[in-house]
Amino acid sequence: MLSGDILSQLTTLKKEIRASKDTAQGTVRGTTGRYGFVTLDDGRDAFLKPDIMDRVFHGDRVEVTVETKTTDNDKEQYEAKIEKLIHSPLKQLAGRYCIRGKGHFVVVEHQQHSRWIFIPPKARANAKDGHYVTARITQHPYETGKAQARIMGDIGNDTNIDTAKKYTLAMFQLFDSFPKEVLEQAKNLYGLPVIPNDAADNKPQDQNSRADLREQPFLTIDSAGTRDMDDALSIKTTDDGWLLSVAIADPGSEIEVNSTLDNIALRRAHTLYLPGKPVPMLPEMLSTERYSLLPEKDRLALVVKLVINTSGKVTDYTFESAVIQSKAKLSYQQVSALLNDEPYNAAPHLSDITPFKEQLLTLKQCTDTLNSYRKSHQLVTPNRDDFALLLNQSGKLESIEKIERTDAHTIVEESMIITNQCAGEFLANAQTGLFITQPGYRDERRDDITKLLSENLGEENVGDTAKLDDYIKVIRQLQNDDTYKNLFAKQQRFQQASEPSLTSAPHFGLGANYYATITSPIRRYQDLYNQRMIHKVLEKKKPANLRNKQVDKLKEAIANNRSASRLMEQWLIADYMQNKIGQTFKAYIALLTNQGIGVRLHDTGVEGFIVSIKADKNKPDAAYDKISFNNQRMELTWNDTELFLDQDVEVTLTSVDMDKKKLSFDWVNRP
């Protein structure tokens, strides 16, 4: 036996060895290949070899030791070895059921979960070869390198909306139903009167001393089929401009912090708008009834009153708790037709628009002025075309239609943007809230884009793009001169994505000092949260702020939902495009890489890829493409022809991969 002194020395030695290692924790990030990465908590990315990646799933929390290696270009790269599995969030998945000899597997073909997972004999549930299935993980691969799962459902091999939805929800661990306790809490809220029954003269009392604005002519403007309406507009002309009132549905005043209902909303992050029926953040009895600003119904609201001068500048704003009553439910098409004196036959469930013509004309005048002010003092970037996926009765994608932007869209958009900017300023001054920040260019690409901009605009005209004023100045130069069209497209690919933050900071994309969304509290948790914070400030009470870990979870949920929505759209689009192989389309270049280009079709927004032909050592006489790609400058030369982002091209659809939901195109006229 070893003496106590020796054991103590060994323990000390182990601690010293461990302390000498670069040990860190992080989150595993999968790829389409067998290898992966771990994003460390200190911001570094470390490579995971295939044999190490076999032992973990995308999203796993791990402890690793990191080795630093120097590349041929004298750059440092990190490689990780896993020391401990801390937590694995992956509980369920979806894929194709595959039988190979005596082996049964679920084959997961996804950007971050590509692998074969073994299904033991007693866990197969009579699933059929080639069918889509959902499964639950029963053995994590950390110990053995081999994962196992149990089949939960065989969802068939159709490519309709039902199959796609079940597959997508399982893949991203999402649910379209609510737990019993959530529904019970929602039912209790649904049964409460909006205005207390004992209120004198039926006027709102208590409820944070709510103002009675039920006589004010608020109008909702949304898509004709929208049921969860969370904002309404009212306006009147003043001596120096307008008084614009924006009423926002007020679930935050009734749903208690950390309640079962609040926790499920935080976990879902927002209403998930999948093709077909959406997956709501809140139960429908609340989202489409109690809190929806239905016409002629008393509703709790947070009202923002904006004093706007004839230049489009907000000179003052106030927030107040109120009870309102929307006077009409109007659609974008209905409002646009009225504003342009065009005929329109409104659906029966929409309100008569004629009594509100003057109010809508005033709204248009005001919001056009707001838009002009933003163009002069902030930034207005043209929106990419949006498209609607239209399904037939069988749940198949029947057509893809471009969504035409109308004057009505501008009215709503400008009203929401200015409301959220004022909310951002209000919350920043109160040192609370959840802000949407966007720092402009990514830090790791800022030197590259600054060099590129300086070459074209002159160093003296670029300044420091990390400063909002200089950034706005640069973007305006690019927008106002057609000779910079290609440079404008390039710089967009250097942009950082926006994200929620507990710290107030500018939104460079909008050219705004502050931005905090409050206008969709039925559909987005960050808006629900910010609404609560505003109420607390108005009541002079201390807000219960979110924790950093909660914000991180919210970010993960938003990213997860975005991936789920994209996968389901890709599924339906891939099936829709199968009978169009061989057809020619007009498109533009949306992506440049050293492997080829990504294209987006003008008429439908459908995306795909043109892969360059590689040289074949075994066939030296075979034709191939000469590709030269400069990532620092976002420039690509293909067979001596320079290609540009947003450049118009003609392409032919060559194949559709239904397993990976990817489309392949080729040139009509090869460069």
C-alpha positions in Angstrom: 0.0 0.0 0.0 1.1 3.5 -0.7 1.7 5.8 2.3 -0.4 8.9 2.8 2.6 11.1 1.9 3.0 9.3 -1.5 -0.7 9.6 -2.2 -0.6 13.3 -1.3 2.4 13.8 -3.6 0.6 11.9 -6.5 -2.5 14.1 -6.0 -0.3 17.2 -6.1 1.5 16.0 -9.2 -1.9 15.4 -11.0 -3.0 18.9 -10.1 0.2 20.4 -11.4 0.0 18.4 -14.6 -3.6 19.5 -15.0 -2.8 23.1 -14.3 -0.1 23.1 -16.9 -2.6 22.0 -19.6 -4.8 24.4 -21.5 -8.1 23.2 -20.2 -11.4 24.8 -21.1 -15.1 24.2 -21.5 -17.2 24.8 -24.6 -20.0 23.7 -26.9 -19.5 21.2 -29.7 -20.4 22.4 -33.2 -21.0 19.7 -35.9 -20.4 20.0 -39.6 -21.6 18.2 -42.7 -18.3 16.1 -42.6 -17.2 13.7 -39.8 -15.0 16.4 -38.2 -16.3 19.2 -35.9 -15.3 22.0 -33.7 -15.8 23.1 -30.1 -16.6 26.7 -29.5 -14.8 27.5 -26.2 -16.2 29.8 -23.6 -13.3 32.2 -24.1 -14.2 32.7 -27.7 -11.7 30.4 -29.4 -12.7 27.6 -31.9 -10.8 24.3 -31.6 -10.8 21.5 -34.2 -12.2 18.1 -33.3 -10.8 15.2 -35.3 -13.4 12.7 -36.8 -12.6 9.9 -34.2 -13.2 12.5 -31.4 -16.3 13.9 -33.0 -17.7 10.4 -33.2 -18.0 10.5 -29.4 -20.1 13.6 -29.1 -23.2 15.3 -30.6 -23.6 18.8 -31.9 -24.6 21.0 -29.0 -22.9 18.9 -26.3 -21.2 20.8 -23.4 -17.7 19.4 -22.9 -14.5 20.0 -21.1 -11.4 19.7 -23.3 -7.6 20.1 -23.4 -6.5 22.4 -26.1 -3.3 22.1 -28.2 -1.9 25.0 -30.1 -0.5 24.2 -33.6 1.2 26.5 -36.1 0.2 26.3 -39.7 2.4 26.7 -42.8 1.3 30.4 -42.8 2.5 30.9 -39.2 -1.0 31.1 -38.0 -2.1 29.5 -34.7 -4.8 26.9 -34.8 -6.4 25.0 -31.9 -7.1 21.3 -31.7 -9.1 19.8 -28.8 -9.3 16.5 -27.0 -12.4 15.8 -24.9 -11.7 15.2 -21.2 -15.3 15.1 -19.9 -18.9 15.2 -21.2 -20.7 17.8 -19.1 -24.2 17.8 -20.6 -25.9 16.6 -23.8 -29.1 18.4 -24.8 -29.8 16.1 -27.7 -32.7 13.9 -26.7 -34.6 13.2 -29.9 -33.8 13.4 -33.7 -35.2 12.5 -37.1 -33.8 10.9 -40.2 -34.2 8.1 -42.7 -34.6 4.5 -41.5 -31.9 2.4 -43.2 -31.4 -1.4 -43.1 -27.9 -2.6 -44.1 -27.6 -6.4 -43.8 -28.5 -7.1 -40.2 -27.9 -3.6 -39.1 -30.7 -1.1 -38.6 -29.9 2.6 -38.5 -31.3 6.1 -38.5 -29.4 8.1 -41.0 -29.3 11.8 -40.1 -28.4 14.1 -43.0 -28.2 17.5 -41.5 -25.7 20.3 -41.5 -24.7 19.7 -37.9 -26.0 16.2 -37.1 -24.8 14.1 -40.1 -24.3 10.5 -38.9 -25.6 6.9 -38.7 -27.2 5.9 -35.4 -27.7 2.2 -34.5 -31.1 0.9 -33.6 -31.1 -2.2 -31.4 -33.6 -5.0 -32.3 -36.0 -4.3 -29.4 -36.1 -0.6 -30.3 -37.0 -0.8 -33.9 -40.9 -0.6 -33.6 -41.4 -2.2 -37.0 -40.1 0.9 -38.8 -39.8 0.5 -42.6 -36.6 0.8 -44.7 -36.4 4.2 -46.4 -39.1 5.8 -44.3 -38.7 9.0 -42.3 -38.7 8.3 -38.6 -38.4 10.1 -35.3 -36.2 8.6 -32.5 -35.1 9.1 -29.0 -31.4 8.8 -27.9 -30.9 5.9 -25.6 -27.1 5.7 -25.6 -24.7 8.6 -25.9 -21.6 7.8 -27.9 -19.1 9.4 -25.4 -18.0 6.1 -23.8 -18.0 3.8 -26.8 -18.1 6.1 -29.8 -21.3 4.4 -30.8 -24.7 6.1 -30.4 -28.0 4.1 -30.0 -31.6 5.2 -30.3 -35.2 4.0 -30.0 -37.7 4.6 -32.8 -40.6 6.8 -31.5 -42.5 7.1 -34.8 -42.5 6.0 -38.4 -43.8 9.1 -40.3 -43.7 7.5 -43.8 -42.0 8.6 -46.9 -44.4 11.2 -48.3 -43.0 14.7 -48.9 -46.1 16.7 -47.8 -46.5 19.3 -45.1 -47.4 16.9 -42.3 -44.4 14.7 -42.8 -42.1 17.6 -43.2 -43.4 19.3 -40.0 -43.1 16.1 -37.8 -39.6 15.5 -39.1 -38.5 19.1 -38.6 -40.0 19.4 -35.1 -38.3 16.2 -34.0 -35.0 17.2 -35.6 -34.8 20.4 -33.7 -36.5 19.2 -30.5 -39.5 21.4 -30.9 -43.1 20.8 -30.0 -46.4 22.1 -31.4 -48.4 21.3 -28.3 -48.3 22.7 -24.8 -47.9 20.8 -21.5 -51.0 20.4 -19.4 -49.9 22.8 -16.7 -49.3 25.5 -19.3 -52.7 25.1 -20.8 -54.3 25.2 -17.3 -52.6 28.5 -16.5 -53.6 29.9 -19.9 -57.2 28.8 -19.3 -57.2 30.6 -15.9 -56.1 33.8 -17.6 -58.5 33.4 -20.5 -61.4 33.2 -18.0 -60.6 36.5 -16.3 -62.5 39.7 -17.3 -60.4 42.2 -19.2 -61.8 45.0 -17.0 -62.7 44.1 -13.4 -66.4 43.5 -13.0 -66.6 45.8 -10.0 -65.0 48.8 -11.9 -67.3 51.8 -11.5 -69.1 52.8 -14.7 -67.2 49.9 -16.4 -64.0 52.0 -16.5 -60.6 50.4 -16.0 -59.4 50.6 -12.4 -56.4 49.2 -10.7 -54.5 47.5 -13.6 -51.7 49.9 -13.0 -54.0 52.9 -13.3 -54.8 52.3 -16.9 -56.0 55.1 -19.1 -59.3 54.5 -20.9 -58.6 54.9 -24.6 -61.4 52.8 -25.9 -62.9 55.7 -27.9 -59.6 56.4 -29.7 -59.8 55.1 -33.3 -57.1 52.4 -33.3 -56.8 50.2 -36.4 -54.9 46.9 -37.0 -53.2 46.4 -40.3 -51.8 42.9 -41.0 -52.1 40.0 -43.4 -55.7 39.0 -44.1 -55.3 35.7 -42.3 -53.5 36.9 -39.2 -55.1 36.1 -35.9 -52.5 37.1 -33.4 -52.6 40.9 -33.8 -50.4 42.6 -31.4 -50.3 46.3 -32.6 -52.8 48.9 -33.7 -52.3 52.5 -34.9 -54.1 55.8 -34.4 -53.1 59.2 -35.6 -54.2 62.9 -35.6 -52.7 66.0 -37.2 -51.1 68.7 -35.0 -50.0 72.2 -35.7 -46.4 71.0 -36.3 -46.9 67.5 -37.6 -48.6 64.5 -36.1 -49.4 62.6 -32.9 -49.0 58.9 -33.7 -50.3 56.5 -31.1 -49.2 52.8 -31.2 -51.1 50.4 -29.0 -49.4 47.1 -28.2 -51.1 44.1 -26.8 -50.1 43.6 -23.1 -49.6 40.0 -22.1 -46.7 41.1 -20.0 -49.0 42.7 -17.4 -50.7 39.3 -16.7 -48.2 36.6 -17.3 -46.0 36.4 -14.2 -42.3 36.2 -14.3 -41.0 32.7 -13.9 -44.5 31.2 -14.1 -45.0 28.0 -16.1 -46.4 30.1 -19.0 -43.5 32.5 -18.9 -40.9 29.7 -18.9 -42.5 28.0 -21.9 -42.5 31.3 -23.8 -38.8 31.9 -22.9 -38.0 28.4 -24.1 -39.8 28.8 -27.4 -38.4 32.3 -27.9 -41.0 33.3 -30.5 -43.8 32.0 -32.6 -42.3 29.7 -35.2 -43.7 30.5 -38.7 -43.4 27.2 -40.5 -45.1 26.7 -43.9 -48.7 25.9 -43.1 -49.9 26.5 -39.6 -47.4 28.3 -37.2 -46.3 27.0 -33.9 -47.3 29.7 -31.4 -45.2 31.0 -28.5 -48.3 31.2 -26.3 -51.4 29.0 -26.4 -53.9 30.1 -29.0 -56.6 31.0 -26.4 -54.2 33.8 -25.4 -52.3 34.6 -28.6 -55.3 34.7 -30.9 -58.1 35.7 -28.5 -57.4 37.2 -25.1 -54.4 39.3 -26.1 -55.0 39.7 -29.8 -56.3 43.2 -30.6 -59.6 42.0 -32.1 -62.0 44.7 -33.4 -64.6 46.0 -31.0 -63.1 44.1 -28.1 -61.7 45.6 -24.9 -58.0 44.8 -24.6 -55.2 45.7 -22.2 -52.4 47.6 -24.0 -49.2 49.5 -23.6 -49.6 52.7 -25.7 -46.8 54.7 -27.1 -47.6 58.3 -28.0 -45.1 59.8 -30.5 -44.9 63.6 -31.2 -43.5 63.9 -34.8 -42.8 67.1 -36.5 -43.2 67.8 -40.3 -39.5 66.8 -40.8 -40.2 63.3 -39.5 -38.3 63.8 -36.2 -39.7 62.5 -33.0 -39.6 65.5 -30.6 -41.3 63.7 -27.7 -42.8 60.3 -26.7 -44.5 58.8 -23.7 -45.6 55.3 -22.6 -48.8 54.6 -20.7 -50.8 51.6 -19.6 -54.3 51.6 -21.2 -57.4 49.8 -22.2 -58.1 50.2 -25.9 -60.6 48.9 -28.4 -59.5 48.4 -32.0 -62.2 49.8 -34.4 -61.2 47.8 -37.5 -59.2 44.8 -38.7 -57.7 45.7 -42.1 -55.4 43.9 -44.4 -52.3 45.2 -46.3 -53.9 44.7 -49.7 -57.1 46.3 -48.5 -55.3 49.4 -47.2 -53.0 49.6 -50.2 -56.0 49.5 -52.6 -57.7 52.3 -50.8 -54.6 54.5 -50.7 -54.2 54.0 -54.5 -57.9 54.3 -55.4 -58.0 50.8 -56.6 -60.9 48.3 -56.3 -60.6 45.6 -53.7 -63.1 43.0 -52.5 -62.3 42.4 -48.9 -63.0 39.1 -47.2 -66.1 39.0 -44.9 -63.9 38.8 -41.7 -62.2 42.1 -42.6 -63.7 45.5 -41.5 -65.3 48.1 -43.8 -62.4 50.4 -44.6 -64.3 53.4 -46.0 -64.9 55.2 -42.6 -61.1 55.3 -42.1 -59.8 56.7 -45.4 -58.7 60.1 -44.0 -57.0 58.4 -41.0 -55.1 56.1 -43.4 -54.1 58.9 -45.7 -52.7 60.8 -42.7 -50.9 57.7 -41.5 -49.3 57.4 -45.0 -48.2 61.0 -44.9 -46.7 60.7 -41.5 -44.9 57.4 -42.1 -43.6 58.5 -45.5 -42.0 61.5 -43.6 -40.6 59.2 -41.0 -39.0 57.1 -43.8 -37.5 60.2 -45.4 -36.1 61.3 -42.0 -34.5 57.9 -41.6 -32.9 58.1 -45.1 -31.4 61.5 -44.2 -30.3 60.8 -40.6 -30.0 57.0 -40.2 -30.0 54.1 -42.7 -32.6 52.5 -44.9 -31.4 49.4 -46.7 -33.5 48.0 -49.5 -35.2 44.7 -48.4 -34.6 41.5 -50.3 -37.6 40.1 -52.0 -39.8 37.9 -49.7 -41.7 34.9 -51.0 -44.8 33.0 -49.9 -45.0 29.2 -50.2 -48.5 28.2 -51.2 -49.6 24.7 -50.5 -52.3 22.6 -52.1 -55.0 20.4 -50.3 -52.5 17.5 -50.2 -50.0 19.5 -48.3 -47.6 19.8 -51.2 -45.9 23.0 -52.3 -48.0 24.2 -55.3 -46.4 27.5 -56.1 -44.0 30.2 -54.8 -45.2 33.8 -55.1 -43.3 37.0 -54.5 -44.7 39.2 -51.7 -45.3 42.6 -53.2 -44.5 45.4 -50.7 -47.2 48.0 -50.5 -47.8 51.5 -49.0 -49.6 49.6 -46.2 -46.4 47.7 -45.4 -44.5 50.9 -45.2 -47.1 52.4 -42.8 -46.7 49.5 -40.4 -43.0 49.1 -40.8 -42.1 52.7 -40.1 -44.5 52.8 -37.1 -42.9 49.8 -35.6 -39.3 50.9 -36.2 -39.8 54.3 -34.6 -41.6 52.7 -31.7 -38.8 50.2 -31.1 -36.2 53.0 -31.3 -38.0 55.0 -28.7 -38.4 51.9 -26.5 -34.6 51.3 -26.8 -33.8 54.9 -25.7 -36.3 54.7 -22.8 -34.9 51.4 -21.6 -31.3 52.5 -22.0 -31.9 55.5 -19.9 -33.5 53.3 -17.3 -30.5 50.9 -17.5 -32.7 47.8 -18.1 -34.2 45.9 -21.0 -33.1 43.5 -23.8 -31.6 45.4 -26.8 -31.2 44.3 -30.4 -27.6 45.3 -31.3 -25.7 45.1 -34.5 -22.1 46.3 -34.6 -21.7 46.6 -38.3 -18.8 44.6 -39.6 -17.5 41.4 -37.9 -14.4 42.2 -35.9 -12.3 39.5 -37.5 -13.2 40.9 -41.0 -13.0 44.6 -40.2 -9.4 45.1 -41.4 -10.3 43.4 -44.7 -13.4 45.5 -45.4 -11.6 48.7 -44.2 -8.8 48.1 -46.7 -11.3 47.4 -49.5 -13.4 50.5 -48.7 -10.3 52.7 -48.5 -9.0 51.6 -51.9 -12.3 52.6 -53.5 -13.5 55.6 -51.4 -10.2 56.9 -50.2 -9.0 56.5 -46.6 -10.1 60.0 -45.6 -13.7 59.1 -46.6 -13.9 55.8 -44.6 -12.7 56.8 -41.1 -13.4 54.3 -38.3 -16.3 52.0 -39.3 -16.5 50.8 -35.6 -18.1 54.3 -35.0 -21.7 54.6 -35.9 -21.4 58.1 -37.6 -18.5 57.0 -39.8 -20.3 53.8 -40.7 -23.4 55.6 -41.7 -21.3 58.0 -43.8 -19.7 55.0 -45.7 -23.0 53.2 -46.4 -24.6 56.4 -47.7 -21.7 56.9 -50.1 -22.1 53.3 -51.4 -25.9 53.7 -51.7 -25.8 57.0 -53.5 -23.4 56.1 -56.3 -24.3 53.2 -58.8 -20.6 52.7 -59.5 -20.3 51.3 -56.0 -23.0 48.7 -56.5 -20.6 45.8 -56.4 -18.8 47.1 -53.4 -22.1 47.6 -51.6 -22.9 43.9 -52.2 -19.5 42.9 -51.0 -19.6 44.8 -47.7 -22.9 43.2 -46.9 -21.2 39.8 -46.6 -18.8 41.2 -44.0 -21.7 42.2 -41.7 -22.2 40.7 -38.2 -25.7 39.3 -37.5 -27.8 41.2 -35.0 -28.5 39.7 -31.6 -30.2 40.3 -28.2 -28.0 41.9 -25.6 -28.6 43.1 -22.0 -26.2 46.0 -22.7 -27.5 48.9 -24.8 -25.4 49.5 -28.0 -26.1 50.9 -31.4 -27.8 49.0 -34.2 -25.5 49.9 -37.1 -27.8 48.2 -39.7 -30.5 50.8 -38.9 -28.1 53.6 -38.1 -29.8 53.9 -34.7 -28.3 54.5 -31.3 -30.8 52.2 -29.6 -33.2 49.5 -30.7 -35.3 47.3 -28.3 -38.3 45.5 -29.8 -41.6 45.8 -27.9 -44.2 45.7 -30.8 -44.8 41.9 -30.9 -45.2 40.6 -27.3 -47.6 37.9 -28.4 -45.1 36.5 -30.9 -41.6 37.3 -29.4 -40.3 36.8 -25.9 -37.9 39.7 -26.0 -40.8 42.0 -26.7 -42.8 40.5 -23.9 -39.8 41.0 -21.6 -39.2 44.6 -22.6 -42.8 45.4 -22.2 -42.6 44.2 -18.5 -39.5 46.3 -18.0 -41.3 49.5 -19.3 -44.2 48.8 -16.9 -41.8 48.5 -14.0 -40.1 51.8 -14.9 -43.5 53.5 -15.2 -44.5 52.1 -11.8 -41.1 53.2 -10.3 -40.4 49.6 -9.3 -37.2 47.6 -9.6 -37.2 45.4 -12.8 -36.5 41.7 -12.5 -33.7 41.5 -15.2 -32.9 38.4 -17.2 -29.7 36.7 -16.4 -26.9 36.3 -19.0 -27.5 32.5 -19.1 -31.2 33.1 -19.9 -30.2 35.4 -22.8 -27.8 32.8 -24.1 -30.6 30.2 -24.1 -32.8 32.7 -25.8 -30.2 33.2 -28.6 -29.8 29.4 -29.0 -33.6 29.0 -29.3 -33.8 31.8 -31.9 -31.0 30.2 -33.9 -32.6 26.7 -33.5 -36.0 28.0 -34.7 -34.4 29.7 -37.7 -32.7 26.5 -38.7 -35.9 24.5 -38.3 -37.9 27.0 -40.5 -35.2 26.9 -43.1 -35.1 23.1 -43.2 -38.8 22.7 -43.6 -38.8 25.3 -46.4 -35.9 23.4 -48.1 -37.8 20.1 -47.8 -40.9 21.5 -49.6 -38.9 23.4 -52.2 -36.7 20.4 -53.0 -39.8 18.3 -53.6 -41.4 21.1 -55.6 -38.4 21.5 -57.9 -37.9 17.8 -58.7 -40.1 18.0 -61.8 -38.2 21.1 -63.0 -34.8 19.4 -63.6 -33.5 20.6 -66.9 -35.3 23.9 -66.9 -33.5 27.3 -67.2 -34.0 30.1 -64.7 -32.9 33.7 -64.3 -30.9 34.1 -61.0 -28.3 36.2 -59.3 -25.1 35.3 -57.5 -25.7 35.2 -53.8 -22.5 33.5 -52.6 -18.9 33.2 -53.7 -16.7 30.3 -52.5 -13.6 28.4 -53.6 -15.8 25.5 -54.5 -18.3 27.4 -56.7 -21.1 29.9 -56.4 -24.5 30.0 -54.7 -27.4 31.3 -56.7 -30.9 32.6 -55.9 -33.7 32.5 -58.5 -35.3 35.9 -59.1 -38.9 34.7 -59.5 -39.1 32.4 -56.5 -36.1 33.0 -54.2 -35.1 29.3 -54.5 -31.4 28.8 -53.7 -28.9 26.3 -55.0 -25.2 25.8 -55.9 -23.0 25.5 -58.9 -20.0 23.3 -58.2 -16.9 23.9 -60.2 -15.5 21.0 -62.2 -12.3 19.8 -60.6 -9.3 18.6 -62.5 -9.1 14.8 -62.8 -5.6 13.4 -62.4 -6.8 10.1 -64.1 -8.2 12.1 -67.0 -5.7 14.8 -67.8 -7.5 15.8 -71.0 -10.9 16.3 -69.4 -12.2 19.8 -69.1 -12.2 21.5 -65.7 -12.8 24.9 -64.2 -10.0 27.2 -63.1 -11.2 28.9 -59.9 -9.4 31.7 -58.0 -11.2 33.0 -54.9 -9.9 35.8 -52.6 -11.9 35.6 -49.4 -10.3 38.8 -48.0 -11.7 40.8 -51.0 -14.7 38.7 -51.7 -13.6 38.2 -55.3 -13.9 35.2 -57.6 -12.4 34.5 -61.0 -13.9 31.6 -62.9 -12.0 30.5 -66.1 -10.5 34.1 -66.3 -14.0 35.7 -65.9 -14.5 37.8 -62.8 -17.8 37.2 -61.1 -19.6 39.6 -58.8 -22.1 39.3 -55.9 -25.7 40.1 -57.0 -24.6 39.6 -60.7 -27.5 38.3 -62.9 -26.9 34.9 -64.4 -28.8 32.2 -66.3 -28.7 28.7 -64.8 -30.1 25.2 -65.4 -31.4 22.9 -62.6 -29.4 19.7 -62.9 -30.3 17.7 -59.8 -32.2 17.6 -56.5 -30.9 15.8 -53.4 -33.9 15.0 -51.3 -31.9 13.5 -48.5 -29.9 16.7 -48.0 -32.6 19.0 -49.4 -30.1 20.7 -51.8 -30.4 21.8 -55.4 -27.6 21.7 -57.9 -27.5 24.1 -60.9 -25.1 24.6 -63.9 -24.3 27.5 -66.1 -26.3 28.1 -69.3 -23.3 29.9 -70.6 -20.2 28.7 -68.7 -17.7 31.5 -68.0 
